[in-house]
């Protein structure tokens, strides 16, 4: 499976703002096998390669592409929730819809993340209690 397209960086991906957090806490579980396979491939690429460029979009992205909740372009079964998550991430971390080096934007998030911010963004997420979000997103 090819993820993204080649650029001056080694790979290019489209990510929703809140997926910047999900890619860090992801632990190999998901909605179905197709979603897990895609998410595992994406997180493996992001975690293992410093030359990944991500285009931030407050719409459907490369993770959404295999999600059974996706109902169309910019349409999710839980659209209001995901839009709220995206808005919070963009506001808390001063993230815009543009292209970033993944490692740079993750570093920016880490520098500003607090337990209160994490709880506000992710506290009601179904994956939060069973993932490694706290360990991955809060500096010791």
C-alpha positions as CSV (number, residue, x, y, z in Angstrom):
1,X,0.0,0.0,0.0
2,X,1.4,3.4,-1.0
3,X,0.7,6.2,1.5
4,X,0.6,9.7,0.2
5,X,2.7,10.9,-2.7
6,X,6.4,11.8,-3.0
7,X,7.5,15.4,-2.5
8,X,10.7,17.1,-1.5
9,X,10.0,15.2,1.7
10,X,9.8,11.4,1.5
11,X,6.1,11.2,1.9
12,X,3.1,13.5,2.0
13,X,-0.2,12.9,3.9
14,X,-3.4,14.8,4.6
15,X,-4.4,14.9,8.2
16,X,-7.3,16.5,10.2
17,X,-6.0,18.6,13.1
18,X,-7.3,16.2,15.8
19,X,-5.6,13.3,14.0
20,X,-2.3,14.8,14.9
21,X,-3.1,13.7,18.5
22,X,-4.6,10.3,17.4
23,X,-1.5,9.3,15.5
24,X,0.6,9.7,18.7
25,X,-1.7,7.7,21.0
26,X,-2.8,5.0,18.5
27,X,-2.3,1.4,19.8
28,X,-3.4,-0.8,16.9
29,X,-7.1,-0.8,17.6
30,X,-9.9,0.7,15.5
31,X,-13.4,0.4,14.0
32,X,-12.6,-2.6,11.7
33,X,-9.7,-4.4,10.0
34,X,-9.5,-2.1,7.0
35,X,-9.3,1.0,9.3
36,X,-6.7,-0.6,11.5
37,X,-4.6,-1.6,8.6
38,X,-4.6,1.9,7.2
39,X,-4.1,3.6,10.5
40,X,-1.2,1.2,11.4
41,X,0.5,2.0,8.0
42,X,0.0,5.7,8.5
43,X,1.3,5.8,12.1
44,X,4.2,3.6,11.3
45,X,5.2,6.0,8.5
46,X,4.8,9.1,10.7
47,X,6.5,7.6,13.7
48,X,9.4,6.1,11.8
49,X,10.3,8.7,9.2
50,X,11.3,12.3,10.0
51,X,10.7,13.3,6.4
52,X,6.9,13.3,6.3
53,X,5.1,16.4,5.2
54,X,1.4,16.7,6.4
55,X,-1.2,19.0,4.9
56,X,-3.6,19.9,7.7
57,X,-7.2,20.0,6.5
58,X,-10.4,20.4,8.6
59,X,-12.0,17.9,6.4
60,X,-11.7,14.2,5.5
61,X,-8.1,13.0,5.3
62,X,-6.0,9.9,4.7
63,X,-7.1,8.3,8.0
64,X,-10.8,9.0,7.3
65,X,-10.5,7.3,3.9
66,X,-10.8,3.9,5.5
67,X,-13.1,4.8,8.4
68,X,-16.5,3.2,8.4
69,X,-18.0,6.4,9.8
70,X,-17.0,8.4,6.7
71,X,-20.1,9.1,4.7
72,X,-18.5,11.3,2.0
73,X,-16.1,14.2,1.5
74,X,-16.2,16.3,4.7
75,X,-19.0,14.1,6.0
76,X,-18.7,11.8,9.1
77,X,-21.4,10.0,11.0
78,X,-20.1,12.1,14.0
79,X,-19.4,15.2,12.0
80,X,-20.3,17.7,14.7
81,X,-17.9,16.0,17.1
82,X,-14.9,15.7,14.7
83,X,-15.3,19.4,13.7
84,X,-15.3,20.4,17.3
85,X,-12.1,18.3,18.0
86,X,-10.5,19.9,14.9
87,X,-11.4,23.4,16.0
88,X,-10.0,22.8,19.5
89,X,-6.7,21.5,18.2
90,X,-6.3,24.4,15.8
91,X,-7.1,26.9,18.5
92,X,-5.0,25.5,21.3
93,X,-1.9,24.9,19.2
94,X,-2.2,27.7,16.7
95,X,-2.5,25.3,13.8
96,X,-3.6,26.4,10.3
97,X,-4.8,24.6,7.3
98,X,-1.5,24.4,5.5
99,X,1.5,22.1,5.1
100,X,3.9,21.2,8.0
101,X,6.7,18.8,8.6
102,X,5.1,16.2,10.8
103,X,7.8,16.2,13.4
104,X,7.8,20.0,13.7
105,X,4.1,20.2,14.3
106,X,4.2,17.4,16.8
107,X,7.0,19.2,18.7
108,X,4.8,22.4,18.7
109,X,1.9,20.4,20.2
110,X,4.1,18.8,22.8
111,X,5.5,22.2,23.9
112,X,2.0,23.5,24.6
113,X,0.1,20.4,25.7
114,X,-1.1,20.3,29.3
115,X,-3.3,17.7,31.1
116,X,-6.2,20.1,31.1
117,X,-5.9,20.7,27.3
118,X,-5.7,17.0,26.6
119,X,-8.7,16.3,28.8
120,X,-10.7,19.1,27.1
121,X,-9.9,17.8,23.6
122,X,-9.8,14.0,24.1
123,X,-11.6,13.4,27.4
124,X,-14.9,12.2,25.8
125,X,-13.3,10.2,23.0
126,X,-14.1,6.5,23.0
127,X,-10.4,5.6,22.3
128,X,-9.0,7.8,25.1
129,X,-9.3,5.3,27.9
130,X,-7.8,2.4,25.9
131,X,-5.1,4.2,24.1
132,X,-1.7,5.7,25.1
133,X,-2.7,9.3,24.5
134,X,-1.7,10.5,28.0
135,X,1.7,8.7,27.8
136,X,2.4,9.9,24.3
137,X,1.1,13.5,24.5
138,X,2.1,14.6,28.0
139,X,5.7,15.2,28.6
140,X,7.0,13.6,31.9
